[in-house]
């Protein structure tokens, strides 16, 4: 019984752990931000290596500042555009 009275407070004390201080949390956050930045840089470099600049296509401007009409690409066959149901008028 005495052993249990001594062991219970020791077990409770061992279960408690200190929260990380500001420096530890800051270092962890800084490492996460740096890892994300490196991943973004690698992704950008990969797209640039594939020729994808991320810019909109450049259209030639005709005389008078007119931009020639560009025909839109058709929707994929998996897309089924529909009109909304007619309103009841209420």
N, CA, C and O atoms as a MOPAC input file, in Angstrom:
PM7 MOZYME 1SCF
protein

 N      0.82300 1    -1.18900 1     0.00000 1
 C      0.00000 1     0.00000 1     0.00000 1
 C      0.86800 1     1.25300 1     0.00000 1
 O      0.59300 1     2.22400 1    -0.70400 1
 N      1.93200 1     1.20200 1     0.81700 1
 C      2.84400 1     2.35300 1     0.86100 1
 C      3.55600 1     2.51700 1    -0.48600 1
 O      3.80100 1     3.63300 1    -0.94400 1
 N      3.87200 1     1.40800 1    -1.09300 1
 C      4.56100 1     1.46000 1    -2.38800 1
 C      3.65600 1     2.12600 1    -3.43900 1
 O      4.12500 1     2.90400 1    -4.27000 1
 N      2.37600 1     1.81400 1    -3.38700 1
 C      1.43900 1     2.41900 1    -4.33000 1
 C      1.32600 1     3.91300 1    -4.08700 1
 O      1.21500 1     4.69100 1    -5.03400 1
 N      1.35200 1     4.32400 1    -2.81500 1
 C      1.26000 1     5.74600 1    -2.48900 1
 C      2.48200 1     6.50500 1    -2.98600 1
 O      2.38600 1     7.69700 1    -3.27800 1
 N      3.61500 1     5.84700 1    -3.08700 1
 C      4.83700 1     6.50000 1    -3.57200 1
 C      4.89400 1     6.45000 1    -5.10200 1
 O      5.32400 1     7.41500 1    -5.73500 1
 N      4.46800 1     5.34600 1    -5.69400 1
 C      4.57900 1     5.17000 1    -7.14300 1
 C      3.58400 1     6.02600 1    -7.92400 1
 O      3.91700 1     6.50000 1    -9.01000 1
 N      2.38900 1     6.23700 1    -7.41200 1
 C      1.37900 1     7.00800 1    -8.14500 1
 C      1.85200 1     8.44300 1    -8.40200 1
 O      1.77600 1     8.88900 1    -9.54700 1
 N      2.33700 1     9.19300 1    -7.40100 1
 C      2.82100 1    10.54600 1    -7.69700 1
 C      4.01900 1    10.55400 1    -8.63900 1
 O      4.15500 1    11.46200 1    -9.45900 1
 N      4.89200 1     9.54700 1    -8.52900 1
 C      6.04300 1     9.47800 1    -9.43200 1
 C      5.60200 1     9.22100 1   -10.86900 1
 O      6.16000 1     9.79800 1   -11.80300 1
 N      4.61300 1     8.36900 1   -11.04900 1
 C      4.09900 1     8.10700 1   -12.39700 1
 C      3.42500 1     9.34200 1   -12.98100 1
 O      3.57700 1     9.63400 1   -14.16700 1
 N      2.67500 1    10.06900 1   -12.14500 1
 C      2.03700 1    11.30200 1   -12.61900 1
 C      3.07900 1    12.35000 1   -12.98800 1
 O      2.91800 1    13.06800 1   -13.97500 1
 N      4.14000 1    12.43800 1   -12.20200 1
 C      5.20100 1    13.39200 1   -12.48600 1
 C      5.92800 1    13.02400 1   -13.78100 1
 O      6.31100 1    13.90400 1   -14.55200 1
 N      6.11400 1    11.74200 1   -14.01500 1
 C      6.79300 1    11.29600 1   -15.22700 1
 C      5.92100 1    11.51800 1   -16.46700 1
 O      6.44200 1    11.71100 1   -17.56500 1
 N      4.60700 1    11.49100 1   -16.29500 1
 C      3.70200 1    11.66500 1   -17.42200 1
 C      3.67000 1    13.11000 1   -17.90600 1
 O      3.36900 1    13.37200 1   -19.07100 1
 N      3.97500 1    14.03600 1   -17.02300 1
 C      3.97500 1    15.44500 1   -17.40300 1
 C      5.26400 1    15.75900 1   -18.13900 1
 O      6.34400 1    15.34600 1   -17.71600 1
 N      5.15400 1    16.47700 1   -19.22000 1
 C      6.36900 1    16.90600 1   -19.91200 1
 C      6.25100 1    18.39000 1   -20.20700 1
 O      5.15100 1    18.92700 1   -20.33400 1
 N      7.38000 1    19.03300 1   -20.31300 1
 C      7.39800 1    20.47100 1   -20.53300 1
 C      6.95500 1    20.79600 1   -21.95000 1
 O      7.24200 1    20.04900 1   -22.88600 1
 N      6.25700 1    21.91300 1   -22.10400 1
 C      5.89400 1    22.39200 1   -23.42500 1
 C      7.12800 1    23.02400 1   -24.05400 1
 O      7.97100 1    23.57200 1   -23.34400 1
 N      7.24600 1    22.95600 1   -25.37000 1
 C      8.41500 1    23.57200 1   -26.00100 1
 C      8.38400 1    25.08900 1   -25.82100 1
 O      7.32300 1    25.71300 1   -25.86500 1
 N      9.55100 1    25.66000 1   -25.62100 1
 C      9.60200 1    27.10400 1   -25.44100 1
 C      9.56800 1    27.79200 1   -26.81100 1
 O      9.50000 1    27.13300 1   -27.84800 1
 N      9.61500 1    29.11100 1   -26.79300 1
 C      9.48100 1    29.89200 1   -28.01600 1
 C     10.56700 1    29.54300 1   -29.02100 1
 O     10.28400 1    29.39500 1   -30.21000 1
 N     11.80300 1    29.40900 1   -28.56000 1
 C     12.91800 1    29.12700 1   -29.47700 1
 C     12.72200 1    27.79500 1   -30.19900 1
 O     12.97500 1    27.69800 1   -31.40000 1
 N     12.28000 1    26.78000 1   -29.48200 1
 C     12.06200 1    25.47400 1   -30.10900 1
 C     10.93900 1    25.53900 1   -31.13200 1
 O     11.06400 1    24.98600 1   -32.22500 1
 N      9.84100 1    26.21100 1   -30.78800 1
 C      8.73300 1    26.34900 1   -31.73400 1
 C      9.14300 1    27.17100 1   -32.94500 1
 O      8.74900 1    26.85500 1   -34.06800 1
 N      9.94000 1    28.23700 1   -32.73000 1
 C     10.39700 1    29.07900 1   -33.83700 1
 C     11.29900 1    28.27600 1   -34.77300 1
 O     11.14700 1    28.34600 1   -35.99300 1
 N     12.23400 1    27.51500 1   -34.20700 1
 C     13.12900 1    26.71300 1   -35.03500 1
 C     12.36200 1    25.68200 1   -35.86000 1
 O     12.66500 1    25.45700 1   -37.03200 1
 N     11.36400 1    25.06000 1   -35.23000 1
 C     10.55200 1    24.06500 1   -35.95000 1
 C      9.79600 1    24.72300 1   -37.10300 1
 O      9.76500 1    24.19200 1   -38.21400 1
 N      9.18500 1    25.87900 1   -36.83800 1
 C      8.44000 1    26.58400 1   -37.88400 1
 C      9.37100 1    27.04400 1   -38.99300 1
 O      9.01200 1    26.97100 1   -40.16800 1
 N     10.56700 1    27.52000 1   -38.64000 1
 C     11.52700 1    27.97400 1   -39.64900 1
 C     11.95300 1    26.81800 1   -40.54800 1
 O     12.09600 1    26.99400 1   -41.75800 1
 N     12.15500 1    25.64500 1   -39.97000 1
 C     12.53000 1    24.47600 1   -40.77300 1
 C     11.40100 1    24.07800 1   -41.72000 1
 O     11.65400 1    23.71700 1   -42.86900 1
 N     10.15800 1    24.14200 1   -41.24300 1
 C      9.02300 1    23.80100 1   -42.09800 1
 C      8.89000 1    24.78300 1   -43.25900 1
 O      8.63900 1    24.37500 1   -44.39300 1
 N      9.05700 1    26.07700 1   -42.97800 1
 C      8.96300 1    27.08800 1   -44.03000 1
 C     10.08600 1    26.89300 1   -45.04100 1
 O      9.86100 1    27.00600 1   -46.24600 1
 N     11.29000 1    26.60200 1   -44.56100 1
 C     12.41400 1    26.39200 1   -45.47000 1
 C     12.19300 1    25.16000 1   -46.34400 1
 O     12.53000 1    25.17200 1   -47.52800 1
 N     11.63300 1    24.10700 1   -45.77400 1
 C     11.35200 1    22.89700 1   -46.55500 1
 C     10.29500 1    23.17100 1   -47.62100 1
 O     10.40900 1    22.69300 1   -48.75000 1
 N      9.27100 1    23.93800 1   -47.26300 1
 C      8.24100 1    24.28900 1   -48.25600 1
 C      8.82400 1    25.13900 1   -49.37500 1
 O      8.49700 1    24.94300 1   -50.54500 1
 N      9.69000 1    26.08600 1   -49.01500 1
 C     10.30400 1    26.94800 1   -50.02700 1
 C     11.16000 1    26.13000 1   -50.98400 1
 O     11.12900 1    26.36000 1   -52.19300 1
 N     11.92200 1    25.17900 1   -50.45500 1
 C     12.74700 1    24.32800 1   -51.31600 1
 C     11.87200 1    23.49100 1   -52.24400 1
 O     12.20500 1    23.30500 1   -53.41400 1
 N     10.75400 1    22.98700 1   -51.72300 1
 C      9.85000 1    22.18700 1   -52.55500 1
 C      9.24700 1    23.04600 1   -53.67000 1
 O      9.12200 1    22.59200 1   -54.80800 1
 N      8.87300 1    24.29400 1   -53.33800 1
 C      8.32600 1    25.18900 1   -54.36600 1
 C      9.37600 1    25.51900 1   -55.41900 1
 O      9.07600 1    25.53000 1   -56.61300 1
 N     10.61500 1    25.79000 1   -54.98300 1
 C     11.68800 1    26.08400 1   -55.92800 1
 C     11.93600 1    24.89700 1   -56.85400 1
 O     12.14200 1    25.07800 1   -58.05400 1
 N     11.91700 1    23.68800 1   -56.30500 1
 C     12.11900 1    22.50000 1   -57.12800 1
 C     10.98300 1    22.33200 1   -58.12700 1
 O     11.21900 1    21.95100 1   -59.27300 1
 N      9.75100 1    22.61300 1   -57.70600 1
 C      8.59700 1    22.50100 1   -58.59200 1
 C      8.68800 1    23.52000 1   -59.72200 1
 O      8.40600 1    23.20000 1   -60.87700 1
 N      9.08000 1    24.74200 1   -59.38900 1
 C      9.22900 1    25.78900 1   -60.40900 1
 C     10.33200 1    25.41400 1   -61.38800 1
 O     10.16800 1    25.56800 1   -62.59900 1
 N     11.46300 1    24.92000 1   -60.86600 1
 C     12.56700 1    24.53300 1   -61.73900 1
 C     12.15500 1    23.40300 1   -62.67200 1
 O     12.55600 1    23.38500 1   -63.83600 1
 N     11.35900 1    22.46100 1   -62.17400 1
 C     10.88700 1    21.36000 1   -63.01100 1
 C      9.99300 1    21.86900 1   -64.13800 1
 O     10.12000 1    21.43300 1   -65.28200 1
 N      9.09000 1    22.79400 1   -63.81200 1
 C      8.20500 1    23.33300 1   -64.84500 1
 C      8.99300 1    24.14900 1   -65.87000 1
 O      8.70200 1    24.09100 1   -67.06500 1
 N      9.97700 1    24.90000 1   -65.41300 1
 C     10.79300 1    25.67800 1   -66.34900 1
 C     11.61700 1    24.76300 1   -67.24700 1
 O     11.81800 1    25.06800 1   -68.42200 1
 N     12.09700 1    23.64000 1   -66.70400 1
 C     12.86900 1    22.69400 1   -67.50600 1
 C     12.00000 1    22.04800 1   -68.57800 1
 O     12.49700 1    21.67600 1   -69.64100 1
 N     10.70300 1    21.91300 1   -68.30200 1
 C      9.77700 1    21.32800 1   -69.27300 1
 C      9.27000 1    22.36100 1   -70.27100 1
 O      8.49600 1    22.02400 1   -71.16700 1
 N      9.69600 1    23.62000 1   -70.12800 1
 C      9.27900 1    24.66200 1   -71.05800 1
 C      8.02500 1    25.38400 1   -70.63800 1
 O      7.54000 1    26.24100 1   -71.37800 1
 N      7.48400 1    25.07500 1   -69.48800 1
 C      6.27200 1    25.72000 1   -68.99400 1
 C      6.68000 1    26.95500 1   -68.19500 1
 O      7.22200 1    26.83700 1   -67.09500 1
 N      6.41900 1    28.13900 1   -68.74900 1
 C      6.80500 1    29.36700 1   -68.05800 1
 C      5.69500 1    29.89400 1   -67.17600 1
 O      5.92900 1    30.78500 1   -66.35900 1
 N      4.48800 1    29.36400 1   -67.32200 1
 C      3.38000 1    29.81600 1   -66.49900 1
 C      2.76800 1    31.10500 1   -66.99400 1
 O      1.89100 1    31.66500 1   -66.33700 1
 N      3.21200 1    31.58800 1   -68.13900 1
 C      2.67400 1    32.83900 1   -68.68500 1
 C      1.58400 1    32.52300 1   -69.70300 1
 O      1.56100 1    31.44800 1   -70.30200 1
 N      0.69600 1    33.46900 1   -69.88000 1
 C     -0.36500 1    33.32100 1   -70.86800 1
 C      0.24700 1    33.35500 1   -72.26400 1
 O      1.26200 1    34.01800 1   -72.47900 1
 N     -0.35700 1    32.65200 1   -73.20800 1
 C      0.18800 1    32.68500 1   -74.56600 1
 C      0.11400 1    34.09400 1   -75.13800 1
 O     -0.84600 1    34.83100 1   -74.91100 1
 N      1.14200 1    34.44000 1   -75.87900 1
 C      1.21600 1    35.77800 1   -76.46200 1
 C      0.52600 1    35.74900 1   -77.81900 1
 O      0.82500 1    34.89800 1   -78.65600 1
 N     -0.40300 1    36.68500 1   -78.03400 1
 C     -1.10600 1    36.78600 1   -79.30200 1
 C     -0.54600 1    37.97100 1   -80.07000 1
 O     -0.23300 1    39.01900 1   -79.50400 1
 N     -0.43400 1    37.77500 1   -81.34800 1
 C      0.04900 1    38.87800 1   -82.18200 1
 C     -1.02900 1    39.94700 1   -82.28000 1
 O     -2.21500 1    39.64300 1   -82.41100 1
 N     -0.60800 1    41.18100 1   -82.21600 1
 C     -1.53900 1    42.29600 1   -82.31100 1
 C     -1.53100 1    42.79100 1   -83.74600 1
 O     -0.47500 1    43.05300 1   -84.32100 1
 N     -2.72100 1    42.91400 1   -84.31700 1
 C     -2.83000 1    43.39100 1   -85.70000 1
 C     -2.74800 1    44.90300 1   -85.73200 1
 O     -2.75700 1    45.56100 1   -84.69100 1
 N     -2.66900 1    45.44000 1   -86.92400 1
 C     -2.61700 1    46.88700 1   -87.09200 1
 C     -3.86400 1    47.51200 1   -86.48000 1
 O     -4.96100 1    46.97200 1   -86.62100 1
 N     -3.70900 1    48.61400 1   -85.81900 1
 C     -4.82000 1    49.29100 1   -85.17800 1
 C     -5.05200 1    48.78600 1   -83.75800 1
 O     -6.02400 1    49.17600 1   -83.11100 1
 N     -4.16500 1    47.92200 1   -83.27200 1
 C     -4.26900 1    47.43800 1   -81.90500 1
 C     -5.26000 1    46.31400 1   -81.70900 1
 O     -5.60300 1    45.98000 1   -80.57500 1
 N     -5.72900 1    45.72200 1   -82.80700 1
 C     -6.69600 1    44.63600 1   -82.68000 1
 C     -5.99600 1    43.32400 1   -82.38400 1
 O     -4.94500 1    43.02600 1   -82.95100 1
 N     -6.57500 1    42.55800 1   -81.50900 1
 C     -6.05000 1    41.22700 1   -81.20000 1
 C     -6.89500 1    40.23100 1   -81.97200 1
 O     -8.12200 1    40.25800 1   -81.86900 1
 N     -6.26500 1    39.34700 1   -82.75000 1
 C     -7.05200 1    38.39400 1   -83.53500 1
 C     -7.87200 1    37.47300 1   -82.63300 1
 O     -7.46800 1    37.13300 1   -81.52100 1
 N     -9.01700 1    37.08900 1   -83.14100 1
 C     -9.91400 1    36.21700 1   -82.38900 1
 C     -9.29700 1    34.82400 1   -82.30000 1
 O     -8.78700 1    34.28800 1   -83.28400 1
 N     -9.35700 1    34.25500 1   -81.10600 1
 C     -8.83900 1    32.91300 1   -80.87600 1
 C    -10.02000 1    32.01400 1   -80.57300 1
 O    -10.84400 1    32.32100 1   -79.71200 1
 N    -10.09800 1    30.90700 1   -81.28300 1
 C    -11.20300 1    29.98600 1   -81.07500 1
 C    -10.93600 1    29.16700 1   -79.82300 1
 O     -9.84200 1    28.62700 1   -79.65700 1
 N    -11.93700 1    29.06900 1   -78.92800 1
 C    -11.72800 1    28.30300 1   -77.69500 1
 C    -11.63400 1    26.81300 1   -77.97400 1
 O    -12.17700 1    26.31300 1   -78.95900 1
 N    -10.93900 1    26.11700 1   -77.09300 1
 C    -10.84500 1    24.66500 1   -77.22400 1
 C    -12.16000 1    24.04900 1   -76.75800 1
 O    -12.76700 1    24.54600 1   -75.81000 1
 N    -12.60500 1    22.98800 1   -77.39800 1
 C    -13.85400 1    22.36000 1   -76.96300 1
 C    -13.68300 1    21.69900 1   -75.60000 1
 O    -12.57900 1    21.33500 1   -75.19500 1
 N    -14.81000 1    21.55600 1   -74.90700 1
 C    -14.79000 1    20.88800 1   -73.61600 1
 C    -14.50700 1    19.40900 1   -73.80900 1
 O    -14.87500 1    18.83900 1   -74.83600 1
 N    -13.86000 1    18.78000 1   -72.84100 1
 C    -13.66300 1    17.32900 1   -72.94900 1
 C    -15.01000 1    16.62200 1   -72.94300 1
 O    -15.99900 1    17.14900 1   -72.43400 1
 N    -15.03800 1    15.42800 1   -73.50900 1
 C    -16.29600 1    14.69800 1   -73.60900 1
 C    -16.83400 1    14.27800 1   -72.24100 1
 O    -18.01800 1    13.96700 1   -72.11100 1
 N    -15.99000 1    14.26700 1   -71.24200 1
 C    -16.44600 1    13.89000 1   -69.90800 1
 C    -17.25800 1    14.99400 1   -69.25400 1
 O    -17.95800 1    14.74800 1   -68.27300 1
 N    -17.17400 1    16.20500 1   -69.78400 1
 C    -17.91300 1    17.33500 1   -69.22800 1
 C    -19.23300 1    17.43700 1   -69.97000 1
 O    -19.25800 1    17.43600 1   -71.20000 1
 N    -20.32500 1    17.52400 1   -69.23400 1
 C    -21.64300 1    17.61300 1   -69.82600 1
 C    -22.27200 1    18.92800 1   -69.38600 1
 O    -22.90000 1    18.97500 1   -68.32800 1
 N    -22.12100 1    20.01500 1   -70.17700 1
 C    -22.72200 1    21.27200 1   -69.76400 1
 C    -24.24100 1    21.18000 1   -69.87800 1
 O    -24.77600 1    20.70200 1   -70.87800 1
 N    -24.91300 1    21.64100 1   -68.85100 1
 C    -26.36800 1    21.61400 1   -68.85600 1
 C    -26.89800 1    22.96300 1   -68.41400 1
 O    -26.22000 1    23.73200 1   -67.73400 1
 N    -28.11300 1    23.22400 1   -68.81400 1
 C    -28.78800 1    24.43800 1   -68.35900 1
 C    -29.50000 1    24.13000 1   -67.06200 1
 O    -29.91700 1    22.99400 1   -66.83700 1
 N    -29.64900 1    25.14500 1   -66.18900 1
 C    -30.37800 1    24.87900 1   -64.94800 1
 C    -31.85100 1    24.61900 1   -65.26200 1
 O    -32.33800 1    25.00700 1   -66.32300 1
 N    -32.54700 1    23.97400 1   -64.35600 1
 C    -33.96900 1    23.70800 1   -64.59100 1
 C    -34.73900 1    25.03300 1   -64.66100 1
 O    -34.36200 1    26.00400 1   -64.00400 1
 N    -35.79900 1    25.07300 1   -65.44200 1
 C    -36.54300 1    26.32200 1   -65.56200 1
 C    -37.16000 1    26.72200 1   -64.21300 1
 O    -37.51400 1    25.87400 1   -63.39400 1
 N    -37.27400 1    28.00800 1   -64.01700 1
 C    -37.83900 1    28.52100 1   -62.77300 1
 C    -39.35900 1    28.37500 1   -62.78700 1
 O    -39.98200 1    28.40900 1   -63.84900 1
 N    -39.94800 1    28.21400 1   -61.61300 1
 C    -41.40000 1    28.09300 1   -61.52900 1
 C    -42.04800 1    29.46500 1   -61.59700 1
 O    -43.26600 1    29.55500 1   -61.74800 1
 N    -41.27500 1    30.53000 1   -61.49000 1
 C    -41.81200 1    31.87200 1   -61.58000 1
 C    -42.29800 1    32.41100 1   -60.26000 1
 O    -42.85100 1    33.51000 1   -60.21500 1
 N    -42.11300 1    31.68400 1   -59.19600 1
 C    -42.59500 1    32.15000 1   -57.90000 1
 C    -41.60300 1    33.04200 1   -57.22900 1
 O    -41.85300 1    33.52300 1   -56.12400 1

